[in-house]
Amino acid sequence: MGAVYNPIWVNFPMFYDGNPTLMQQGQVFFLHMILMDSDTGSAMTLGHSVLVTDTGCERLSRHPLNLLIA
């Protein structure tokens, strides 16, 4: 899996209530969340990869999503 900046993957399924697209066992998705401050033009993105299993999702990313302040 990989991605290139500027985002080029925008036509794949978005996750939202009522979406008719079914996730199937064995598929892998990169889930990303964008936090944006429109007033300052600042943004950051968090994300991780998950594997769809027969019992739900298995997180594949090994790094935590904890906020680190340096």
mmCIF file as Biopython writes it, N, C-alpha, C and O atoms, coordinates in Angstrom:
data_model
#
loop_
_atom_site.group_PDB
_atom_site.id
_atom_site.type_symbol
_atom_site.label_atom_id
_atom_site.label_alt_id
_atom_site.label_comp_id
_atom_site.label_asym_id
_atom_site.label_entity_id
_atom_site.label_seq_id
_atom_site.pdbx_PDB_ins_code
_atom_site.Cartn_x
_atom_site.Cartn_y
_atom_site.Cartn_z
_atom_site.occupancy
_atom_site.B_iso_or_equiv
_atom_site.auth_seq_id
_atom_site.auth_asym_id
_atom_site.pdbx_PDB_model_num
ATOM 1   N N  . MET A ? 1  ? 0.843   -1.177  0.000  1.0 0.0 1  A 1 
ATOM 2   C CA . MET A ? 1  ? 0.000   0.000   0.000  1.0 0.0 1  A 1 
ATOM 3   C C  . MET A ? 1  ? 0.880   1.229   0.000  1.0 0.0 1  A 1 
ATOM 4   O O  . MET A ? 1  ? 1.976   1.237   0.562  1.0 0.0 1  A 1 
ATOM 5   N N  . GLY A ? 2  ? 0.389   2.243   -0.628 1.0 0.0 2  A 1 
ATOM 6   C CA . GLY A ? 2  ? 1.128   3.489   -0.611 1.0 0.0 2  A 1 
ATOM 7   C C  . GLY A ? 2  ? 0.234   4.634   -1.009 1.0 0.0 2  A 1 
ATOM 8   O O  . GLY A ? 2  ? -0.867  4.431   -1.520 1.0 0.0 2  A 1 
ATOM 9   N N  . ALA A ? 3  ? 0.698   5.804   -0.781 1.0 0.0 3  A 1 
ATOM 10  C CA . ALA A ? 3  ? -0.044  6.998   -1.160 1.0 0.0 3  A 1 
ATOM 11  C C  . ALA A ? 3  ? 0.954   8.060   -1.586 1.0 0.0 3  A 1 
ATOM 12  O O  . ALA A ? 3  ? 2.118   8.027   -1.187 1.0 0.0 3  A 1 
ATOM 13  N N  . VAL A ? 4  ? 0.508   8.968   -2.371 1.0 0.0 4  A 1 
ATOM 14  C CA . VAL A ? 4  ? 1.350   10.037  -2.877 1.0 0.0 4  A 1 
ATOM 15  C C  . VAL A ? 4  ? 0.703   11.356  -2.489 1.0 0.0 4  A 1 
ATOM 16  O O  . VAL A ? 4  ? -0.521  11.474  -2.531 1.0 0.0 4  A 1 
ATOM 17  N N  . TYR A ? 5  ? 1.480   12.326  -2.121 1.0 0.0 5  A 1 
ATOM 18  C CA . TYR A ? 5  ? 0.929   13.648  -1.825 1.0 0.0 5  A 1 
ATOM 19  C C  . TYR A ? 5  ? 1.016   14.442  -3.104 1.0 0.0 5  A 1 
ATOM 20  O O  . TYR A ? 5  ? 2.084   14.429  -3.717 1.0 0.0 5  A 1 
ATOM 21  N N  . ASN A ? 6  ? 0.140   15.030  -3.496 1.0 0.0 6  A 1 
ATOM 22  C CA . ASN A ? 6  ? -1.234  15.416  -3.373 1.0 0.0 6  A 1 
ATOM 23  C C  . ASN A ? 6  ? -2.164  14.203  -3.434 1.0 0.0 6  A 1 
ATOM 24  O O  . ASN A ? 6  ? -1.971  13.322  -4.271 1.0 0.0 6  A 1 
ATOM 25  N N  . PRO A ? 7  ? -3.157  14.150  -2.568 1.0 0.0 7  A 1 
ATOM 26  C CA . PRO A ? 7  ? -4.007  12.964  -2.526 1.0 0.0 7  A 1 
ATOM 27  C C  . PRO A ? 7  ? -4.598  12.598  -3.881 1.0 0.0 7  A 1 
ATOM 28  O O  . PRO A ? 7  ? -5.241  13.413  -4.542 1.0 0.0 7  A 1 
ATOM 29  N N  . ILE A ? 8  ? -4.360  11.338  -4.280 1.0 0.0 8  A 1 
ATOM 30  C CA . ILE A ? 8  ? -4.881  10.872  -5.566 1.0 0.0 8  A 1 
ATOM 31  C C  . ILE A ? 8  ? -5.867  9.740   -5.361 1.0 0.0 8  A 1 
ATOM 32  O O  . ILE A ? 8  ? -6.346  9.162   -6.336 1.0 0.0 8  A 1 
ATOM 33  N N  . TRP A ? 9  ? -6.185  9.407   -4.112 1.0 0.0 9  A 1 
ATOM 34  C CA . TRP A ? 9  ? -7.017  8.248   -3.846 1.0 0.0 9  A 1 
ATOM 35  C C  . TRP A ? 9  ? -8.452  8.635   -3.515 1.0 0.0 9  A 1 
ATOM 36  O O  . TRP A ? 9  ? -9.180  7.837   -2.925 1.0 0.0 9  A 1 
ATOM 37  N N  . VAL A ? 10 ? -8.868  9.824   -3.876 1.0 0.0 10 A 1 
ATOM 38  C CA . VAL A ? 10 ? -10.155 10.314  -3.418 1.0 0.0 10 A 1 
ATOM 39  C C  . VAL A ? 10 ? -11.363 9.627   -4.034 1.0 0.0 10 A 1 
ATOM 40  O O  . VAL A ? 10 ? -12.473 9.857   -3.553 1.0 0.0 10 A 1 
ATOM 41  N N  . ASN A ? 11 ? -11.226 8.792   -5.072 1.0 0.0 11 A 1 
ATOM 42  C CA . ASN A ? 11 ? -12.416 8.128   -5.575 1.0 0.0 11 A 1 
ATOM 43  C C  . ASN A ? 11 ? -12.644 6.764   -4.969 1.0 0.0 11 A 1 
ATOM 44  O O  . ASN A ? 11 ? -13.510 6.041   -5.462 1.0 0.0 11 A 1 
ATOM 45  N N  . PHE A ? 12 ? -11.938 6.365   -3.945 1.0 0.0 12 A 1 
ATOM 46  C CA . PHE A ? 12 ? -12.299 5.080   -3.349 1.0 0.0 12 A 1 
ATOM 47  C C  . PHE A ? 12 ? -13.340 5.297   -2.268 1.0 0.0 12 A 1 
ATOM 48  O O  . PHE A ? 12 ? -13.599 6.434   -1.875 1.0 0.0 12 A 1 
ATOM 49  N N  . PRO A ? 13 ? -13.943 4.212   -1.779 1.0 0.0 13 A 1 
ATOM 50  C CA . PRO A ? 13 ? -15.123 4.348   -0.903 1.0 0.0 13 A 1 
ATOM 51  C C  . PRO A ? 13 ? -14.879 5.204   0.333  1.0 0.0 13 A 1 
ATOM 52  O O  . PRO A ? 13 ? -13.863 5.080   1.016  1.0 0.0 13 A 1 
ATOM 53  N N  . MET A ? 14 ? -15.829 6.058   0.588  1.0 0.0 14 A 1 
ATOM 54  C CA . MET A ? 14 ? -15.853 6.827   1.823  1.0 0.0 14 A 1 
ATOM 55  C C  . MET A ? 14 ? -16.756 6.073   2.792  1.0 0.0 14 A 1 
ATOM 56  O O  . MET A ? 14 ? -17.724 5.444   2.364  1.0 0.0 14 A 1 
ATOM 57  N N  . PHE A ? 15 ? -16.459 6.124   4.079  1.0 0.0 15 A 1 
ATOM 58  C CA . PHE A ? 15 ? -17.276 5.455   5.081  1.0 0.0 15 A 1 
ATOM 59  C C  . PHE A ? 15 ? -18.258 6.451   5.675  1.0 0.0 15 A 1 
ATOM 60  O O  . PHE A ? 15 ? -17.860 7.447   6.280  1.0 0.0 15 A 1 
ATOM 61  N N  . TYR A ? 16 ? -19.531 6.179   5.499  1.0 0.0 16 A 1 
ATOM 62  C CA . TYR A ? 16 ? -20.567 7.027   6.064  1.0 0.0 16 A 1 
ATOM 63  C C  . TYR A ? 16 ? -21.831 6.195   6.256  1.0 0.0 16 A 1 
ATOM 64  O O  . TYR A ? 16 ? -22.010 5.164   5.608  1.0 0.0 16 A 1 
ATOM 65  N N  . ASP A ? 17 ? -22.693 6.645   7.137  1.0 0.0 17 A 1 
ATOM 66  C CA . ASP A ? 17 ? -23.938 5.949   7.435  1.0 0.0 17 A 1 
ATOM 67  C C  . ASP A ? 17 ? -24.795 5.868   6.173  1.0 0.0 17 A 1 
ATOM 68  O O  . ASP A ? 17 ? -25.044 6.881   5.519  1.0 0.0 17 A 1 
ATOM 69  N N  . GLY A ? 18 ? -25.239 4.671   5.840  1.0 0.0 18 A 1 
ATOM 70  C CA . GLY A ? 18 ? -26.089 4.480   4.668  1.0 0.0 18 A 1 
ATOM 71  C C  . GLY A ? 18 ? -25.338 4.174   3.386  1.0 0.0 18 A 1 
ATOM 72  O O  . GLY A ? 18 ? -25.969 3.967   2.349  1.0 0.0 18 A 1 
ATOM 73  N N  . ASN A ? 19 ? -24.004 4.138   3.419  1.0 0.0 19 A 1 
ATOM 74  C CA . ASN A ? 19 ? -23.230 3.803   2.219  1.0 0.0 19 A 1 
ATOM 75  C C  . ASN A ? 19 ? -23.556 2.365   1.813  1.0 0.0 19 A 1 
ATOM 76  O O  . ASN A ? 19 ? -23.438 1.460   2.639  1.0 0.0 19 A 1 
ATOM 77  N N  . PRO A ? 20 ? -23.966 2.130   0.551  1.0 0.0 20 A 1 
ATOM 78  C CA . PRO A ? 20 ? -24.330 0.781   0.126  1.0 0.0 20 A 1 
ATOM 79  C C  . PRO A ? 20 ? -23.123 -0.129  -0.146 1.0 0.0 20 A 1 
ATOM 80  O O  . PRO A ? 20 ? -23.291 -1.334  -0.334 1.0 0.0 20 A 1 
ATOM 81  N N  . THR A ? 21 ? -21.910 0.436   -0.169 1.0 0.0 21 A 1 
ATOM 82  C CA . THR A ? 21 ? -20.714 -0.369  -0.423 1.0 0.0 21 A 1 
ATOM 83  C C  . THR A ? 21 ? -20.428 -1.252  0.781  1.0 0.0 21 A 1 
ATOM 84  O O  . THR A ? 21 ? -20.359 -0.763  1.909  1.0 0.0 21 A 1 
ATOM 85  N N  . LEU A ? 22 ? -20.260 -2.551  0.549  1.0 0.0 22 A 1 
ATOM 86  C CA . LEU A ? 22 ? -19.986 -3.492  1.635  1.0 0.0 22 A 1 
ATOM 87  C C  . LEU A ? 22 ? -18.489 -3.719  1.774  1.0 0.0 22 A 1 
ATOM 88  O O  . LEU A ? 22 ? -17.781 -3.891  0.782  1.0 0.0 22 A 1 
ATOM 89  N N  . MET A ? 23 ? -18.017 -3.718  3.010  1.0 0.0 23 A 1 
ATOM 90  C CA . MET A ? 23 ? -16.648 -4.126  3.276  1.0 0.0 23 A 1 
ATOM 91  C C  . MET A ? 23 ? -16.654 -5.646  3.370  1.0 0.0 23 A 1 
ATOM 92  O O  . MET A ? 23 ? -17.556 -6.229  3.971  1.0 0.0 23 A 1 
ATOM 93  N N  . GLN A ? 24 ? -15.655 -6.285  2.780  1.0 0.0 24 A 1 
ATOM 94  C CA . GLN A ? 24 ? -15.614 -7.741  2.755  1.0 0.0 24 A 1 
ATOM 95  C C  . GLN A ? 24 ? -14.356 -8.252  3.436  1.0 0.0 24 A 1 
ATOM 96  O O  . GLN A ? 24 ? -13.318 -7.589  3.440  1.0 0.0 24 A 1 
ATOM 97  N N  . GLN A ? 25 ? -14.467 -9.436  4.007  1.0 0.0 25 A 1 
ATOM 98  C CA . GLN A ? 25 ? -13.334 -10.072 4.674  1.0 0.0 25 A 1 
ATOM 99  C C  . GLN A ? 25 ? -12.153 -10.143 3.710  1.0 0.0 25 A 1 
ATOM 100 O O  . GLN A ? 25 ? -12.306 -10.506 2.544  1.0 0.0 25 A 1 
ATOM 101 N N  . GLY A ? 26 ? -10.972 -9.790  4.218  1.0 0.0 26 A 1 
ATOM 102 C CA . GLY A ? 26 ? -9.745  -9.825  3.428  1.0 0.0 26 A 1 
ATOM 103 C C  . GLY A ? 26 ? -9.366  -8.486  2.817  1.0 0.0 26 A 1 
ATOM 104 O O  . GLY A ? 26 ? -8.244  -8.330  2.336  1.0 0.0 26 A 1 
ATOM 105 N N  . GLN A ? 27 ? -10.273 -7.517  2.823  1.0 0.0 27 A 1 
ATOM 106 C CA . GLN A ? 27 ? -9.943  -6.193  2.304  1.0 0.0 27 A 1 
ATOM 107 C C  . GLN A ? 27 ? -9.140  -5.420  3.344  1.0 0.0 27 A 1 
ATOM 108 O O  . GLN A ? 27 ? -9.310  -5.610  4.549  1.0 0.0 27 A 1 
ATOM 109 N N  . VAL A ? 28 ? -8.266  -4.548  2.859  1.0 0.0 28 A 1 
ATOM 110 C CA . VAL A ? 28 ? -7.472  -3.681  3.726  1.0 0.0 28 A 1 
ATOM 111 C C  . VAL A ? 28 ? -7.814  -2.245  3.376  1.0 0.0 28 A 1 
ATOM 112 O O  . VAL A ? 28 ? -7.868  -1.877  2.203  1.0 0.0 28 A 1 
ATOM 113 N N  . PHE A ? 29 ? -8.045  -1.437  4.402  1.0 0.0 29 A 1 
ATOM 114 C CA . PHE A ? 29 ? -8.363  -0.029  4.209  1.0 0.0 29 A 1 
ATOM 115 C C  . PHE A ? 29 ? -7.415  0.830   5.020  1.0 0.0 29 A 1 
ATOM 116 O O  . PHE A ? 29 ? -7.004  0.459   6.120  1.0 0.0 29 A 1 
ATOM 117 N N  . PHE A ? 30 ? -7.070  1.987   4.462  1.0 0.0 30 A 1 
ATOM 118 C CA . PHE A ? 30 ? -6.335  2.998   5.222  1.0 0.0 30 A 1 
ATOM 119 C C  . PHE A ? 30 ? -7.358  4.018   5.672  1.0 0.0 30 A 1 
ATOM 120 O O  . PHE A ? 30 ? -7.963  4.703   4.847  1.0 0.0 30 A 1 
ATOM 121 N N  . LEU A ? 31 ? -7.555  4.122   6.973  1.0 0.0 31 A 1 
ATOM 122 C CA . LEU A ? 31 ? -8.519  5.052   7.550  1.0 0.0 31 A 1 
ATOM 123 C C  . LEU A ? 31 ? -7.778  6.298   8.001  1.0 0.0 31 A 1 
ATOM 124 O O  . LEU A ? 31 ? -6.861  6.218   8.817  1.0 0.0 31 A 1 
ATOM 125 N N  . HIS A ? 32 ? -8.168  7.440   7.476  1.0 0.0 32 A 1 
ATOM 126 C CA . HIS A ? 32 ? -7.505  8.667   7.915  1.0 0.0 32 A 1 
ATOM 127 C C  . HIS A ? 32 ? -8.538  9.692   8.344  1.0 0.0 32 A 1 
ATOM 128 O O  . HIS A ? 32 ? -9.638  9.772   7.798  1.0 0.0 32 A 1 
ATOM 129 N N  . MET A ? 33 ? -8.150  10.463  9.331  1.0 0.0 33 A 1 
ATOM 130 C CA . MET A ? 33 ? -8.987  11.503  9.898  1.0 0.0 33 A 1 
ATOM 131 C C  . MET A ? 33 ? -8.231  12.819  9.760  1.0 0.0 33 A 1 
ATOM 132 O O  . MET A ? 33 ? -7.059  12.905  10.126 1.0 0.0 33 A 1 
ATOM 133 N N  . ILE A ? 34 ? -8.885  13.825  9.244  1.0 0.0 34 A 1 
ATOM 134 C CA . ILE A ? 34 ? -8.253  15.132  9.052  1.0 0.0 34 A 1 
ATOM 135 C C  . ILE A ? 34 ? -8.805  16.110  10.081 1.0 0.0 34 A 1 
ATOM 136 O O  . ILE A ? 34 ? -10.017 16.296  10.190 1.0 0.0 34 A 1 
ATOM 137 N N  . LEU A ? 35 ? -7.912  16.726  10.825 1.0 0.0 35 A 1 
ATOM 138 C CA . LEU A ? 35 ? -8.277  17.780  11.776 1.0 0.0 35 A 1 
ATOM 139 C C  . LEU A ? 35 ? -7.831  19.101  11.171 1.0 0.0 35 A 1 
ATOM 140 O O  . LEU A ? 35 ? -6.654  19.274  10.855 1.0 0.0 35 A 1 
ATOM 141 N N  . MET A ? 36 ? -8.757  20.028  11.009 1.0 0.0 36 A 1 
ATOM 142 C CA . MET A ? 36 ? -8.432  21.259  10.293 1.0 0.0 36 A 1 
ATOM 143 C C  . MET A ? 36 ? -8.921  22.486  11.050 1.0 0.0 36 A 1 
ATOM 144 O O  . MET A ? 36 ? -10.003 22.490  11.637 1.0 0.0 36 A 1 
ATOM 145 N N  . ASP A ? 37 ? -8.101  23.515  11.019 1.0 0.0 37 A 1 
ATOM 146 C CA . ASP A ? 37 ? -8.473  24.824  11.541 1.0 0.0 37 A 1 
ATOM 147 C C  . ASP A ? 37 ? -8.512  25.768  10.344 1.0 0.0 37 A 1 
ATOM 148 O O  . ASP A ? 37 ? -7.475  26.263  9.902  1.0 0.0 37 A 1 
ATOM 149 N N  . SER A ? 38 ? -9.705  26.014  9.826  1.0 0.0 38 A 1 
ATOM 150 C CA . SER A ? 38 ? -9.858  26.831  8.618  1.0 0.0 38 A 1 
ATOM 151 C C  . SER A ? 38 ? -9.398  28.273  8.830  1.0 0.0 38 A 1 
ATOM 152 O O  . SER A ? 38 ? -8.932  28.922  7.893  1.0 0.0 38 A 1 
ATOM 153 N N  . ASP A ? 39 ? -9.528  28.770  10.053 1.0 0.0 39 A 1 
ATOM 154 C CA . ASP A ? 39 ? -9.134  30.164  10.318 1.0 0.0 39 A 1 
ATOM 155 C C  . ASP A ? 39 ? -7.634  30.377  10.134 1.0 0.0 39 A 1 
ATOM 156 O O  . ASP A ? 39 ? -7.212  31.413  9.621  1.0 0.0 39 A 1 
ATOM 157 N N  . THR A ? 40 ? -6.829  29.399  10.550 1.0 0.0 40 A 1 
ATOM 158 C CA . THR A ? 40 ? -5.373  29.544  10.445 1.0 0.0 40 A 1 
ATOM 159 C C  . THR A ? 40 ? -4.790  28.807  9.245  1.0 0.0 40 A 1 
ATOM 160 O O  . THR A ? 40 ? -3.618  28.990  8.915  1.0 0.0 40 A 1 
ATOM 161 N N  . GLY A ? 41 ? -5.605  27.969  8.585  1.0 0.0 41 A 1 
ATOM 162 C CA . GLY A ? 41 ? -5.105  27.184  7.463  1.0 0.0 41 A 1 
ATOM 163 C C  . GLY A ? 41 ? -4.242  26.021  7.910  1.0 0.0 41 A 1 
ATOM 164 O O  . GLY A ? 41 ? -3.477  25.472  7.117  1.0 0.0 41 A 1 
ATOM 165 N N  . SER A ? 42 ? -4.361  25.639  9.185  1.0 0.0 42 A 1 
ATOM 166 C CA . SER A ? 42 ? -3.570  24.525  9.719  1.0 0.0 42 A 1 
ATOM 167 C C  . SER A ? 42 ? -4.364  23.229  9.620  1.0 0.0 42 A 1 
ATOM 168 O O  . SER A ? 42 ? -5.589  23.219  9.742  1.0 0.0 42 A 1 
ATOM 169 N N  . ALA A ? 43 ? -3.644  22.147  9.399  1.0 0.0 43 A 1 
ATOM 170 C CA . ALA A ? 43 ? -4.307  20.841  9.357  1.0 0.0 43 A 1 
ATOM 171 C C  . ALA A ? 43 ? -3.307  19.763  9.728  1.0 0.0 43 A 1 
ATOM 172 O O  . ALA A ? 43 ? -2.097  19.936  9.584  1.0 0.0 43 A 1 
ATOM 173 N N  . MET A ? 44 ? -3.839  18.643  10.210 1.0 0.0 44 A 1 
ATOM 174 C CA . MET A ? 44 ? -3.014  17.464  10.459 1.0 0.0 44 A 1 
ATOM 175 C C  . MET A ? 44 ? -3.857  16.241  10.156 1.0 0.0 44 A 1 
ATOM 176 O O  . MET A ? 44 ? -5.085  16.289  10.219 1.0 0.0 44 A 1 
ATOM 177 N N  . THR A ? 45 ? -3.200  15.163  9.831  1.0 0.0 45 A 1 
ATOM 178 C CA . THR A ? 45 ? -3.911  13.943  9.482  1.0 0.0 45 A 1 
ATOM 179 C C  . THR A ? 45 ? -3.388  12.791  10.324 1.0 0.0 45 A 1 
ATOM 180 O O  . THR A ? 45 ? -2.179  12.588  10.437 1.0 0.0 45 A 1 
ATOM 181 N N  . LEU A ? 46 ? -4.308  12.041  10.912 1.0 0.0 46 A 1 
ATOM 182 C CA . LEU A ? 46 ? -3.992  10.814  11.637 1.0 0.0 46 A 1 
ATOM 183 C C  . LEU A ? 46 ? -4.530  9.665   10.806 1.0 0.0 46 A 1 
ATOM 184 O O  . LEU A ? 46 ? -5.511  9.831   10.081 1.0 0.0 46 A 1 
ATOM 185 N N  . GLY A ? 47 ? -3.909  8.515   10.900 1.0 0.0 47 A 1 
ATOM 186 C CA . GLY A ? 47 ? -4.470  7.393   10.171 1.0 0.0 47 A 1 
ATOM 187 C C  . GLY A ? 47 ? -3.847  6.071   10.561 1.0 0.0 47 A 1 
ATOM 188 O O  . GLY A ? 47 ? -2.795  6.013   11.197 1.0 0.0 47 A 1 
ATOM 189 N N  . HIS A ? 48 ? -4.530  5.006   10.159 1.0 0.0 48 A 1 
ATOM 190 C CA . HIS A ? 48 ? -3.993  3.666   10.344 1.0 0.0 48 A 1 
ATOM 191 C C  . HIS A ? 48 ? -4.663  2.717   9.362  1.0 0.0 48 A 1 
ATOM 192 O O  . HIS A ? 48 ? -5.709  3.026   8.791  1.0 0.0 48 A 1 
ATOM 193 N N  . SER A ? 49 ? -4.051  1.572   9.177  1.0 0.0 49 A 1 
ATOM 194 C CA . SER A ? 49 ? -4.559  0.560   8.265  1.0 0.0 49 A 1 
ATOM 195 C C  . SER A ? 49 ? -5.275  -0.526  9.046  1.0 0.0 49 A 1 
ATOM 196 O O  . SER A ? 49 ? -4.859  -0.893  10.145 1.0 0.0 49 A 1 
ATOM 197 N N  . VAL A ? 50 ? -6.362  -1.042  8.467  1.0 0.0 50 A 1 
ATOM 198 C CA . VAL A ? 50 ? -7.106  -2.124  9.093  1.0 0.0 50 A 1 
ATOM 199 C C  . VAL A ? 50 ? -7.398  -3.209  8.062  1.0 0.0 50 A 1 
ATOM 200 O O  . VAL A ? 50 ? -7.575  -2.938  6.874  1.0 0.0 50 A 1 
ATOM 201 N N  . LEU A ? 51 ? -7.442  -4.437  8.550  1.0 0.0 51 A 1 
ATOM 202 C CA . LEU A ? 51 ? -7.832  -5.599  7.756  1.0 0.0 51 A 1 
ATOM 203 C C  . LEU A ? 51 ? -9.233  -5.995  8.190  1.0 0.0 51 A 1 
ATOM 204 O O  . LEU A ? 51 ? -9.493  -6.138  9.384  1.0 0.0 51 A 1 
ATOM 205 N N  . VAL A ? 52 ? -10.139 -6.174  7.234  1.0 0.0 52 A 1 
ATOM 206 C CA . VAL A ? 52 ? -11.491 -6.623  7.559  1.0 0.0 52 A 1 
ATOM 207 C C  . VAL A ? 52 ? -11.436 -8.135  7.786  1.0 0.0 52 A 1 
ATOM 208 O O  . VAL A ? 52 ? -10.985 -8.880  6.916  1.0 0.0 52 A 1 
ATOM 209 N N  . THR A ? 53 ? -11.895 -8.582  8.950  1.0 0.0 53 A 1 
ATOM 210 C CA . THR A ? 53 ? -11.891 -10.005 9.293  1.0 0.0 53 A 1 
ATOM 211 C C  . THR A ? 53 ? -13.327 -10.495 9.432  1.0 0.0 53 A 1 
ATOM 212 O O  . THR A ? 53 ? -14.268 -9.713  9.301  1.0 0.0 53 A 1 
ATOM 213 N N  . ASP A ? 54 ? -13.494 -11.774 9.695  1.0 0.0 54 A 1 
ATOM 214 C CA . ASP A ? 54 ? -14.845 -12.321 9.864  1.0 0.0 54 A 1 
ATOM 215 C C  . ASP A ? 54 ? -15.491 -11.865 11.166 1.0 0.0 54 A 1 
ATOM 216 O O  . ASP A ? 54 ? -16.698 -12.029 11.344 1.0 0.0 54 A 1 
ATOM 217 N N  . THR A ? 55 ? -14.704 -11.293 12.082 1.0 0.0 55 A 1 
ATOM 218 C CA . THR A ? 55 ? -15.254 -10.816 13.357 1.0 0.0 55 A 1 
ATOM 219 C C  . THR A ? 55 ? -15.195 -9.295  13.512 1.0 0.0 55 A 1 
ATOM 220 O O  . THR A ? 55 ? -15.580 -8.778  14.561 1.0 0.0 55 A 1 
ATOM 221 N N  . GLY A ? 56 ? -14.731 -8.576  12.510 1.0 0.0 56 A 1 
ATOM 222 C CA . GLY A ? 56 ? -14.625 -7.121  12.607 1.0 0.0 56 A 1 
ATOM 223 C C  . GLY A ? 56 ? -13.403 -6.629  11.872 1.0 0.0 56 A 1 
ATOM 224 O O  . GLY A ? 56 ? -13.167 -7.005  10.724 1.0 0.0 56 A 1 
ATOM 225 N N  . CYS A ? 57 ? -12.619 -5.782  12.532 1.0 0.0 57 A 1 
ATOM 226 C CA . CYS A ? 57 ? -11.406 -5.233  11.925 1.0 0.0 57 A 1 
ATOM 227 C C  . CYS A ? 57 ? -10.203 -5.514  12.808 1.0 0.0 57 A 1 
ATOM 228 O O  . CYS A ? 57 ? -10.289 -5.484  14.036 1.0 0.0 57 A 1 
ATOM 229 N N  . GLU A ? 58 ? -9.081  -5.787  12.155 1.0 0.0 58 A 1 
ATOM 230 C CA . GLU A ? 58 ? -7.800  -5.967  12.851 1.0 0.0 58 A 1 
ATOM 231 C C  . GLU A ? 58 ? -6.916  -4.794  12.472 1.0 0.0 58 A 1 
ATOM 232 O O  . GLU A ? 58 ? -6.667  -4.556  11.290 1.0 0.0 58 A 1 
ATOM 233 N N  . ARG A ? 59 ? -6.442  -4.061  13.468 1.0 0.0 59 A 1 
ATOM 234 C CA . ARG A ? 59 ? -5.564  -2.919  13.216 1.0 0.0 59 A 1 
ATOM 235 C C  . ARG A ? 59 ? -4.190  -3.422  12.799 1.0 0.0 59 A 1 
ATOM 236 O O  . ARG A ? 59 ? -3.582  -4.226  13.505 1.0 0.0 59 A 1 
ATOM 237 N N  . LEU A ? 60 ? -3.694  -2.951  11.649 1.0 0.0 60 A 1 
ATOM 238 C CA . LEU A ? 60 ? -2.402  -3.386  11.130 1.0 0.0 60 A 1 
ATOM 239 C C  . LEU A ? 60 ? -1.273  -2.424  11.474 1.0 0.0 60 A 1 
ATOM 240 O O  . LEU A ? 60 ? -0.120  -2.839  11.593 1.0 0.0 60 A 1 
ATOM 241 N N  . SER A ? 61 ? -1.589  -1.155  11.634 1.0 0.0 61 A 1 
ATOM 242 C CA . SER A ? 61 ? -0.560  -0.159  11.935 1.0 0.0 61 A 1 
ATOM 243 C C  . SER A ? 61 ? 0.020   -0.415  13.310 1.0 0.0 61 A 1 
ATOM 244 O O  . SER A ? 61 ? -0.712  -0.735  14.247 1.0 0.0 61 A 1 
ATOM 245 N N  . ARG A ? 62 ? 1.314   -0.279  13.437 1.0 0.0 62 A 1 
ATOM 246 C CA . ARG A ? 62 ? 1.953   -0.605  14.710 1.0 0.0 62 A 1 
ATOM 247 C C  . ARG A ? 62 ? 2.155   0.606   15.605 1.0 0.0 62 A 1 
ATOM 248 O O  . ARG A ? 62 ? 2.455   0.449   16.789 1.0 0.0 62 A 1 
ATOM 249 N N  . HIS A ? 63 ? 1.998   1.817   15.066 1.0 0.0 63 A 1 
ATOM 250 C CA . HIS A ? 63 ? 2.213   3.002   15.878 1.0 0.0 63 A 1 
ATOM 251 C C  . HIS A ? 63 ? 0.901   3.500   16.470 1.0 0.0 63 A 1 
ATOM 252 O O  . HIS A ? 63 ? -0.121  3.500   15.784 1.0 0.0 63 A 1 
ATOM 253 N N  . PRO A ? 64 ? 0.911   3.922   17.727 1.0 0.0 64 A 1 
ATOM 254 C CA . PRO A ? 64 ? -0.308  4.418   18.359 1.0 0.0 64 A 1 
ATOM 255 C C  . PRO A ? 64 ? -0.724  5.777   17.778 1.0 0.0 64 A 1 
ATOM 256 O O  . PRO A ? 64 ? 0.077   6.461   17.141 1.0 0.0 64 A 1 
ATOM 257 N N  . LEU A ? 65 ? -1.962  6.148   18.003 1.0 0.0 65 A 1 
ATOM 258 C CA . LEU A ? 65 ? -2.465  7.436   17.549 1.0 0.0 65 A 1 
ATOM 259 C C  . LEU A ? 65 ? -2.405  8.497   18.644 1.0 0.0 65 A 1 
ATOM 260 O O  . LEU A ? 65 ? -3.093  9.514   18.559 1.0 0.0 65 A 1 
ATOM 261 N N  . ASN A ? 66 ? -1.592  8.267   19.666 1.0 0.0 66 A 1 
ATOM 262 C CA . ASN A ? 66 ? -1.458  9.221   20.772 1.0 0.0 66 A 1 
ATOM 263 C C  . ASN A ? 66 ? -0.902  10.550  20.262 1.0 0.0 66 A 1 
ATOM 264 O O  . ASN A ? 66 ? -0.055  10.575  19.369 1.0 0.0 66 A 1 
ATOM 265 N N  . LEU A ? 67 ? -1.380  11.642  20.831 1.0 0.0 67 A 1 
ATOM 266 C CA . LEU A ? 67 ? -0.857  12.967  20.511 1.0 0.0 67 A 1 
ATOM 267 C C  . LEU A ? 67 ? 0.462   13.143  21.242 1.0 0.0 67 A 1 
ATOM 268 O O  . LEU A ? 67 ? 0.521   13.029  22.467 1.0 0.0 67 A 1 
ATOM 269 N N  . LEU A ? 68 ? 1.525   13.423  20.486 1.0 0.0 68 A 1 
ATOM 270 C CA . LEU A ? 68 ? 2.844   13.658  21.070 1.0 0.0 68 A 1 
ATOM 271 C C  . LEU A ? 68 ? 3.144   15.155  21.018 1.0 0.0 68 A 1 
ATOM 272 O O  . LEU A ? 68 ? 3.007   15.784  19.969 1.0 0.0 68 A 1 
ATOM 273 N N  . ILE A ? 69 ? 3.540   15.707  22.120 1.0 0.0 69 A 1 
ATOM 274 C CA . ILE A ? 69 ? 3.885   17.126  22.170 1.0 0.0 69 A 1 
ATOM 275 C C  . ILE A ? 69 ? 5.384   17.237  22.428 1.0 0.0 69 A 1 
ATOM 276 O O  . ILE A ? 69 ? 5.897   16.741  23.431 1.0 0.0 69 A 1 
ATOM 277 N N  . ALA A ? 70 ? 6.072   17.896  21.502 1.0 0.0 70 A 1 
ATOM 278 C CA . ALA A ? 70 ? 7.531   18.019  21.619 1.0 0.0 70 A 1 
ATOM 279 C C  . ALA A ? 70 ? 7.928   19.387  22.110 1.0 0.0 70 A 1 
ATOM 280 O O  . ALA A ? 70 ? 9.117   19.666  22.267 1.0 0.0 70 A 1 
#
